């Protein structure tokens, strides 16, 4: 009888956990369809009427250097950038289920490795000269260790579009910086970085 009660309680707790996770609001693409972790998407500006808004997201060297790579926004609206894939924490990508809002996730460019590093996003070390944390690549997928805190980002609703946030919650005992991701101009580039001002507002377009 005791074992039956314990089994029933375990099933109830599992059901509550499963419901709480799967009932999270999903991110939607520009066509109103659920963003899937088994597909690639372009991230493009949501403010289509803003002049000089720039294009999609891509990779670039810094200044005159080809390596290391950093995450930048295309300078021109006609450039859609590189496709991206999103790996939510605990999500079974084989089932093609949703990418939920406000959930720790890894982000990967669909692009061959260059400069001896992966194309998975990570927050770079603090730039003393600029006084900023920039977004680069070289991360890993699914690493929950405190050493991998820099690999985790979140997608949040922002008006009629979305914004990116760095505020990982995979480690309850770790001290982390929680800020939106916006643009910092450097050497004629629009580099992604943590910001205290207006974040970038995006839409997601399915890459076909």
C-alpha positions as CSV (number, residue, x, y, z in Angstrom):
1,X,0.0,0.0,0.0
2,X,2.9,2.3,0.9
3,X,4.6,1.7,-2.5
4,X,1.3,2.3,-4.3
5,X,0.9,5.7,-2.5
6,X,4.5,6.6,-3.3
7,X,4.1,5.7,-6.9
8,X,0.9,7.8,-7.2
9,X,2.6,10.8,-5.5
10,X,5.5,10.5,-7.9
11,X,3.2,10.5,-10.9
12,X,1.3,13.5,-9.6
13,X,4.5,15.5,-9.1
14,X,5.8,14.5,-12.5
15,X,2.5,15.6,-14.1
16,X,2.7,18.9,-12.3
17,X,6.3,19.5,-13.4
18,X,5.5,18.4,-17.0
19,X,2.4,20.7,-17.1
20,X,4.3,23.7,-15.7
21,X,7.0,23.4,-18.3
22,X,5.0,22.6,-21.4
23,X,2.3,25.2,-20.5
24,X,5.0,28.0,-20.8
25,X,4.1,30.5,-23.5
26,X,5.9,29.7,-26.7
27,X,7.9,32.1,-28.9
28,X,6.2,32.7,-32.2
29,X,7.7,33.4,-35.6
30,X,6.7,36.3,-37.9
31,X,4.0,34.1,-39.4
32,X,2.4,33.3,-36.0
33,X,3.7,29.8,-35.8
34,X,5.5,28.3,-32.8
35,X,9.3,28.6,-32.8
36,X,10.7,25.0,-33.0
37,X,14.1,23.9,-31.6
38,X,14.6,21.6,-34.6
39,X,14.5,24.5,-37.2
40,X,16.6,27.5,-38.1
41,X,15.4,31.1,-38.1
42,X,16.6,34.5,-39.1
43,X,16.4,37.2,-36.4
44,X,15.4,40.5,-38.1
45,X,14.5,43.9,-36.7
46,X,10.8,44.3,-35.7
47,X,10.9,48.1,-36.1
48,X,10.6,48.1,-39.9
49,X,9.9,51.8,-40.2
50,X,13.0,53.0,-38.2
51,X,15.6,54.5,-40.5
52,X,19.0,52.9,-40.2
53,X,17.6,50.0,-38.3
54,X,20.1,47.5,-39.8
55,X,19.5,43.9,-40.9
56,X,19.7,40.5,-39.4
57,X,22.4,39.0,-37.2
58,X,25.7,37.6,-38.4
59,X,29.3,36.9,-37.4
60,X,32.3,39.1,-38.0
61,X,35.9,39.7,-37.0
62,X,36.6,42.7,-34.8
63,X,38.0,45.7,-36.7
64,X,40.7,44.6,-39.2
65,X,41.0,41.2,-37.6
66,X,39.3,38.1,-39.0
67,X,39.5,36.2,-35.6
68,X,38.1,35.9,-33.1
69,X,34.5,36.2,-34.2
70,X,31.8,38.3,-32.6
71,X,28.0,38.6,-33.0
72,X,27.0,41.7,-35.0
73,X,23.9,43.1,-36.7
74,X,24.1,43.6,-40.5
75,X,24.5,47.3,-41.3
76,X,21.9,47.3,-44.1
77,X,18.3,46.4,-44.0
78,X,18.6,44.3,-47.1
79,X,21.0,41.9,-45.4
80,X,19.0,39.1,-43.5
81,X,22.1,37.7,-41.8
82,X,22.7,34.0,-40.9
83,X,20.1,31.4,-39.7
84,X,20.0,30.6,-36.0
85,X,18.9,27.6,-34.0
86,X,17.7,27.7,-30.4
87,X,18.2,24.9,-27.8
88,X,16.0,25.4,-24.7
89,X,16.9,23.9,-21.4
90,X,15.3,20.4,-20.9
91,X,13.6,20.6,-24.3
92,X,13.4,17.4,-26.4
93,X,14.4,18.7,-29.8
94,X,13.6,15.4,-31.5
95,X,9.9,16.0,-30.9
96,X,10.0,19.4,-32.5
97,X,8.3,21.0,-29.6
98,X,8.2,24.7,-28.8
99,X,10.9,27.2,-27.8
100,X,9.3,28.8,-24.6
101,X,9.6,32.4,-23.4
102,X,11.8,33.2,-20.4
103,X,13.7,29.9,-20.5
104,X,17.4,29.4,-20.5
105,X,18.6,28.4,-24.0
106,X,21.7,28.1,-26.2
107,X,21.8,29.9,-29.5
108,X,23.8,28.6,-32.5
109,X,24.6,30.1,-36.0
110,X,24.1,27.8,-39.0
111,X,27.7,28.4,-40.1
112,X,30.9,26.3,-40.4
113,X,33.3,26.6,-37.5
114,X,36.0,29.2,-38.0
115,X,38.8,30.5,-35.9
116,X,38.9,27.2,-34.0
117,X,35.6,27.9,-32.1
118,X,32.0,26.8,-32.3
119,X,29.3,29.1,-33.6
120,X,27.3,28.8,-30.3
121,X,26.8,32.1,-28.5
122,X,28.5,33.0,-25.3
123,X,29.0,36.2,-23.4
124,X,32.6,37.4,-23.7
125,X,34.8,38.5,-20.8
126,X,34.3,42.0,-19.7
127,X,35.9,44.5,-22.0
128,X,37.7,47.0,-19.8
129,X,38.3,49.5,-22.6
130,X,34.7,49.6,-23.7
131,X,33.2,48.9,-20.3
132,X,30.9,46.3,-21.9
133,X,30.1,42.6,-22.1
134,X,29.9,41.7,-25.8
135,X,28.3,38.6,-27.3
136,X,30.7,36.3,-29.1
137,X,30.8,32.6,-30.0
138,X,32.7,29.5,-28.8
139,X,30.1,28.1,-26.4
140,X,28.6,24.6,-26.0
141,X,25.1,23.2,-25.9
142,X,23.6,21.8,-22.8
143,X,26.4,22.5,-20.3
144,X,24.9,23.2,-16.9
145,X,28.1,23.8,-15.0
146,X,28.8,27.2,-13.4
147,X,31.7,27.6,-15.9
148,X,29.2,27.6,-18.7
149,X,26.9,30.4,-17.4
150,X,28.1,32.6,-20.3
151,X,26.4,30.2,-22.8
152,X,22.8,30.8,-21.7
153,X,20.4,33.4,-22.9
154,X,16.6,34.1,-22.9
155,X,14.0,35.3,-25.3
156,X,11.4,37.7,-23.8
157,X,8.3,39.4,-25.3
158,X,8.9,43.1,-26.1
159,X,6.0,45.0,-27.5
160,X,5.0,43.4,-30.8
161,X,8.4,41.7,-31.1
162,X,10.9,40.0,-28.9
163,X,14.2,40.9,-27.2
164,X,17.2,38.9,-26.0
165,X,18.2,38.8,-22.3
166,X,21.2,37.5,-20.5
167,X,20.2,36.4,-17.1
168,X,21.0,32.6,-16.7
169,X,19.2,30.7,-13.9
170,X,20.8,27.3,-14.4
171,X,22.9,27.9,-11.2
172,X,20.9,29.1,-8.1
173,X,24.1,29.9,-6.1
174,X,25.9,31.8,-8.8
175,X,26.0,35.6,-9.1
176,X,25.1,36.7,-12.6
177,X,24.6,39.9,-14.5
178,X,21.0,40.4,-15.7
179,X,20.7,42.8,-18.7
180,X,19.0,43.2,-22.0
181,X,21.0,42.8,-25.2
182,X,21.4,45.8,-27.5
183,X,23.8,47.4,-29.9
184,X,27.2,49.0,-29.3
185,X,28.9,50.8,-32.2
186,X,32.5,49.9,-32.6
187,X,34.8,50.3,-35.6
188,X,31.8,50.8,-37.9
189,X,30.1,47.6,-36.6
190,X,26.9,47.0,-34.7
191,X,28.1,44.6,-32.0
192,X,25.7,42.8,-29.7
193,X,26.4,43.6,-26.0
194,X,24.6,43.9,-22.7
195,X,22.9,47.2,-22.4
196,X,21.2,49.5,-19.9
197,X,19.2,51.3,-22.6
198,X,16.8,50.2,-25.3
199,X,17.3,46.5,-26.4
200,X,17.1,45.3,-29.9
201,X,13.6,44.3,-30.9
202,X,13.4,41.3,-33.2
203,X,11.1,39.0,-35.2
204,X,11.9,35.5,-36.2
205,X,11.6,34.4,-39.8
206,X,11.8,30.7,-40.7
207,X,14.8,29.9,-42.8
208,X,13.7,27.8,-45.8
